[in-house]
């Protein structure tokens, strides 16, 4: 199960801006299936362009590259892939981390059969100064928190999580094949379990998501994990 975004550019899941997720997120992880590669469409964000604050994790261009951007007081942190990790109509795992103290970020991508690995970059700019506050921005999955959100991802998102810690590659790969709310998890959402109704935050932190426009989909990566994953046996932590 998952949610489909992009029938309207305003489609999104709005997870609010609780104190626990303001100015604290350092890792974001998602399983996505993109049906149209359009630059600037968002996996997850806590940013408003016009206000020059917050961060976004999104598609870059039309070839399948991805980008992480974080606004700062001096030089913005911006990391863009150049090895086209996202293919159309294929379930892809994407993750981004940023160390808020140094404003150094990393982007990772994997598939149902390939563990996540760090992408290669066309731009790799560490931020300088301090990160701008995202406290007044809403955490949007599948879009950007602009006054009129208009950058919906085109495709499905099956699950997502955000963490207050910078996850290691081993932790990222572990989550990739065993999605769950681990230590330092600020929000974890399994989309479609309540249809297109409210999307529960499975951490119990009440960062539940309100669906705006996105629709229920039977598309899911989960039924194929055990068949294709040869790296290790998989047990879904979220289904235990």
Buried (B, 14 or more C-beta within 10 A) or exposed (E): BBBBBBEEBBBBBBBBBBEBBBEBBBBBBBBBBBBEBBEBBBBBBBBBBEBEBBBBBBBBBEEBBBBBBBBBEEEBBBBBBBBBBBEEEBBBBBBBBBBBEEBBBBBBBBBBEBBBBBBEBBEBBBBEEEBBEBBEBBBBBBBBBBEEBEBBBBBBBBBBBBBBBBBEBEBBBBBBBBBBBBEBBBBBBBBBBBEBEEBBBBBEBEBBBEBBBBBBBEBBBBEEBEEEBEEEEBEBBBEE
